[in-house]
């Protein structure tokens, strides 16, 4: 008698190259579902929900066209229990299944839920790899076993050695491991190539969300989804990046502009994070193009990109599985302030924040420096509770899933982990923002003024943050210069800076 196996595919597991699909098995039923459990655990950007639902539906149709059996539970299905486990139980019962299988979830909450669920079943169950990442979940923890710090550069170099990527024997190509210094160009006027977008009519799903009162943030222009929803489109974005954008990627990767939301960034993270494409083929495509175009793509450009995929992305996932669930509770500075209400509207006089937030609300997107040094920088300086920042970042960005969001936000951006991810808090005054963007030129505040009615809030808030956290930060060798500079200041100037910051903190809603 044949065994009837039910296999769960989550919304961020759309990997058509997975070994599950290498052959059609009539005794296997794949189940996919749109559930309120996932739309509601955080308030998501509408473009995020729409794009994931569209990609899930396209993936289900692809599997069916290949001969696989798929049971797809839409949000409005009258039999939908709106919870993953309850839906699985119903499917197992209806199809008299003998076995349940699933791929490793990337989020801790779902990993725990499915693990506990399987223990309650009276039938066999099994969990397998998603076959997506370069490393296993525990690779980073094993690599740093017995060490107090998880230095990303050490992990990255080891990944290069293991994979042979950008290596010549046992040495890095070009005799340097890291070209980050070459990729920190300041703001300049550029004209990037046209963006690779799509026009998917999302009216049906938008209406579905409206009918079922799914609470979302942001907007979707004319009910059109611009993000890739299948592997073919994801590969088209990848090809566009390596041919059109990679030659200038590293040079301008830290730049911010009011004129260009995407600049030379790949916009691949959404497709990567729901697994329509793999990090292996992304890195391979970049390296192949680099070999084809050595006259236009420098080693610095390609190494900077490879480091983000092979290094940073794998590193963040490793940190997540090594440090959860405790990581989600860290609050190193004991911050407790709520996000200002204008984080949900962009209605602030600070041009950098107004632009970065409105762009995020309009597109579900901001690049890493906008997230780190504009919105994240402000949240850190004013003392926002890391729970608040986590929820905002997890909801507003189309590529945000907890394994990669919380490590970047609570870790690198907010330093709430006390230094697990980053060796120092990433914060700055207005000078850095002015150097890396054109935000300050049209701002109501003056980046050159430290105090007074028109002084850039970042300037005084920067010093207030360091002064109030001196006892915890002063011994950090990477920021000792900050305190030496402060101590050399005139006492009256110090008082003016702190008073200015206090005033801004007390009137944060009207900044």
Residue pairs with C-beta under 8 A, 6 or more apart in sequence:
2 27
3 27
3 98
3 99
4 27
4 29
4 95
4 96
4 97
4 98
4 99
5 25
5 27
5 28
5 29
5 97
5 98
5 99
5 100
5 101
6 28
6 29
6 30
6 31
6 88
6 91
6 92
6 95
6 97
6 99
6 100
6 101
7 20
7 28
7 29
7 30
7 31
7 100
7 101
7 102
8 30
8 31
8 32
8 84
8 88
8 100
8 101
8 102
8 103
8 114
9 30
9 31
9 32
9 59
9 103
10 102
10 103
10 105
10 110
11 32
11 34
11 38
11 52
11 53
11 55
11 56
11 274
12 52
12 106
12 273
12 274
12 275
12 401
13 103
13 130
13 274
13 275
14 55
14 56
14 59
14 274
14 275
14 276
15 130
15 131
15 132
15 275
15 276
15 278
16 59
16 62
16 231
16 276
17 131
17 278
18 103
18 130
18 131
19 131
20 28
20 30
20 103
20 128
21 63
21 66
21 68
24 66
24 67
24 68
26 69
28 68
28 69
29 69
29 70
29 71
29 91
29 95
29 97
30 60
30 63
30 68
30 69
30 70
30 71
31 70
31 71
31 72
31 73
31 87
31 88
31 91
32 56
32 59
32 60
32 70
32 71
32 72
32 73
33 72
33 73
33 80
33 84
33 87
34 53
34 56
34 73
34 74
34 75
34 80
35 73
35 75
35 80
35 81
35 82
35 83
35 84
35 87
36 75
36 82
36 83
36 212
36 214
37 82
37 83
37 84
38 84
39 49
39 75
39 209
39 214
40 214
40 215
41 109
42 391
42 394
42 395
43 215
43 216
43 217
43 391
43 395
44 216
44 217
44 395
45 216
45 217
45 218
45 360
45 361
45 364
45 395
45 396
45 397
45 398
46 206
46 209
46 216
46 217
46 218
46 219
46 220
47 218
47 220
47 225
47 226
47 227
47 363
47 364
47 398
48 364
48 395
48 397
48 398
48 400
49 205
49 209
49 214
49 216
50 202
50 205
50 206
50 209
50 220
50 225
51 225
51 227
51 229
51 270
51 398
52 274
53 75
53 205
53 208
54 200
54 202
54 205
54 225
54 229
55 228
55 229
55 230
55 274
55 276
56 72
57 72
58 229
58 230
59 230
60 70
60 72
62 230
62 231
63 70
64 70
71 91
71 95
73 79
73 80
73 87
74 80
74 208
75 208
75 209
75 212
75 214
76 208
76 211
76 212
79 90
80 87
81 87
81 90
84 110
84 113
84 114
85 113
85 114
85 117
88 100
88 117
91 97
92 100
92 121
92 123
97 123
98 123
98 124
99 123
99 124
99 125
99 126
100 118
100 121
100 123
100 124
100 125
100 126
101 125
101 126
101 127
101 128
102 114
102 125
102 126
102 127
102 128
103 127
103 128
103 129
103 130
104 111
104 127
104 128
104 129
104 130
104 137
105 111
105 114
106 130
106 317
106 401
106 402
106 403
107 401
107 402
107 403
108 320
108 321
108 324
108 325
108 328
108 402
108 403
109 402
114 127
115 127
118 125
118 127
129 136
130 275
132 275
132 278
132 279
133 279
133 314
133 317
134 159
134 163
134 279
134 280
134 310
134 314
135 159
135 314
135 317
135 318
137 317
137 318
137 321
138 318
138 321
138 322
139 314
139 318
140 150
140 155
140 314
140 315
140 317
140 318
140 319
140 321
140 322
141 318
141 321
141 322
143 154
143 155
143 158
143 318
144 150
144 154
144 155
144 322
149 419
149 420
149 423
150 315
150 318
150 319
150 322
150 420
150 421
151 423
152 311
152 312
152 315
152 421
153 177
153 178
155 311
155 314
155 315
155 318
156 177
156 178
156 307
156 310
156 311
156 312
156 315
157 172
157 177
159 165
159 310
159 311
159 314
160 166
160 167
160 172
160 177
160 310
161 167
161 170
163 310
165 283
165 287
165 306
165 310
166 172
166 173
166 174
166 287
166 299
166 302
166 303
166 306
167 173
173 299
174 299
174 303
178 303
178 307
179 250
179 299
179 300
179 303
179 304
180 304
180 307
182 250
182 298
182 300
182 304
183 250
183 251
183 253
183 254
183 300
183 301
183 304
184 254
185 251
185 252
185 254
185 255
186 255
186 435
186 436
187 255
187 256
187 257
187 435
187 436
187 437
187 438
188 252
188 255
190 248
190 252
190 255
190 257
190 260
190 263
190 264
192 245
192 248
192 260
192 262
192 263
192 264
193 240
193 244
193 245
195 262
195 267
196 236
196 237
196 240
196 241
196 267
197 226
197 227
198 225
198 226
198 227
198 228
198 229
198 233
199 224
199 226
200 224
200 225
200 226
200 229
201 223
201 224
201 225
202 220
202 223
202 224
202 225
203 223
206 220
206 223
209 216
217 344
217 361
217 395
217 396
218 360
218 361
218 362
218 364
218 396
219 361
219 362
221 362
227 270
227 271
227 398
228 234
228 236
228 237
228 270
228 271
228 276
230 276
231 276
231 277
233 271
234 268
234 271
234 276
234 277
235 277
237 266
237 267
237 268
237 271
238 266
238 268
238 271
238 277
238 281
238 282
238 285
239 285
241 249
241 266
241 267
241 268
241 286
242 285
242 286
242 288
242 289
243 289
245 264
245 265
245 266
246 264
246 286
246 289
246 290
246 297
246 301
246 302
246 305
247 293
247 296
247 297
247 301
248 264
248 301
249 264
249 265
249 266
249 301
249 304
249 305
250 298
250 300
250 301
250 302
250 303
250 304
250 305
251 264
251 301
252 263
252 264
253 263
253 264
253 265
253 304
253 367
253 368
253 369
254 369
254 436
255 263
255 369
255 436
255 437
256 352
256 356
256 367
256 369
256 370
256 374
256 433
256 436
256 437
256 438
256 439
257 263
257 437
257 438
258 351
258 355
258 437
258 438
258 439
258 442
259 438
261 359
261 363
261 365
261 366
262 365
262 367
263 367
265 367
266 305
267 365
268 277
268 282
269 399
270 398
270 399
271 277
272 278
272 279
272 282
272 309
272 313
272 399
273 399
273 401
273 404
279 309
279 310
279 313
279 314
282 309
283 306
283 309
283 310
286 302
286 305
286 306
287 302
287 306
289 297
290 297
290 299
290 301
290 302
313 404
316 403
316 404
316 407
316 408
316 411
316 421
317 403
317 404
317 407
319 327
319 407
319 411
319 420
319 421
320 327
320 402
320 403
320 404
320 406
320 407
321 403
323 417
323 420
327 406
327 407
327 410
327 411
327 417
327 420
328 390
328 406
328 410
330 386
330 410
330 416
330 417
330 418
330 420
331 385
331 386
331 416
332 415
332 416
332 417
332 418
332 419
332 472
333 383
333 415
333 416
333 469
333 472
335 383
335 384
335 385
335 386
335 414
335 416
336 383
336 385
337 382
337 383
337 384
337 385
337 388
337 508
338 384
338 385
338 388
339 379
339 384
339 388
339 389
339 392
340 348
340 508
340 509
340 511
341 509
342 348
342 353
342 357
342 509
342 511
343 357
343 375
343 392
344 361
345 357
345 361
346 353
346 354
346 355
346 357
346 358
346 361
347 354
348 354
348 357
348 511
349 443
349 444
349 445
349 511
350 378
350 443
350 444
350 445
350 456
350 457
350 511
351 439
351 440
351 442
351 443
351 444
351 445
352 374
352 433
352 437
352 439
352 440
352 443
353 374
353 375
353 378
355 439
356 366
356 370
356 374
356 375
357 375
359 365
359 366
359 370
360 366
360 370
360 375
360 396
360 397
361 396
364 396
364 397
364 398
365 397
365 398
365 399
366 374
366 375
366 397
369 436
371 393
371 397
371 408
371 413
372 408
372 412
372 413
372 426
373 426
373 428
373 432
373 433
373 436
374 433
374 439
375 392
376 389
376 409
376 413
376 414
376 426
377 413
377 426
377 427
377 428
377 458
378 458
378 461
379 388
379 389
379 413
379 414
380 413
380 414
380 415
380 425
380 426
380 427
380 465
381 427
381 458
381 461
381 462
381 464
381 465
382 461
382 504
382 505
382 508
383 465
383 505
384 414
386 409
386 410
386 414
386 416
389 409
389 410
389 413
389 414
390 405
390 406
390 409
390 410
393 400
393 405
393 408
393 409
394 400
394 401
394 402
394 405
394 406
394 409
397 405
407 421
408 421
410 416
410 417
411 417
411 420
411 421
411 422
412 421
412 422
412 426
413 426
415 422
415 424
415 425
415 426
423 476
423 478
424 476
424 478
424 479
425 465
425 473
425 479
427 462
427 465
428 458
428 462
429 456
429 458
429 459
429 462
429 463
430 440
430 445
430 447
430 456
430 458
430 459
431 447
431 459
433 439
433 440
433 447
433 458
434 440
434 447
440 447
440 456
443 456
444 454
445 454
445 455
445 456
445 457
446 454
446 455
446 456
447 456
447 458
447 459
448 456
449 455
449 456
449 459
450 456
450 459
450 460
450 496
450 497
450 500
451 460
451 496
451 497
451 499
451 500
452 500
455 500
457 501
457 504
457 511
459 497
460 497
460 498
460 500
460 501
460 504
461 501
461 504
461 505
463 486
463 494
463 497
463 498
463 501
464 497
464 498
464 501
464 502
464 505
466 473
466 479
466 482
466 483
466 486
467 486
467 498
470 483
473 479
473 483
474 480
474 483
486 494
489 497
504 511
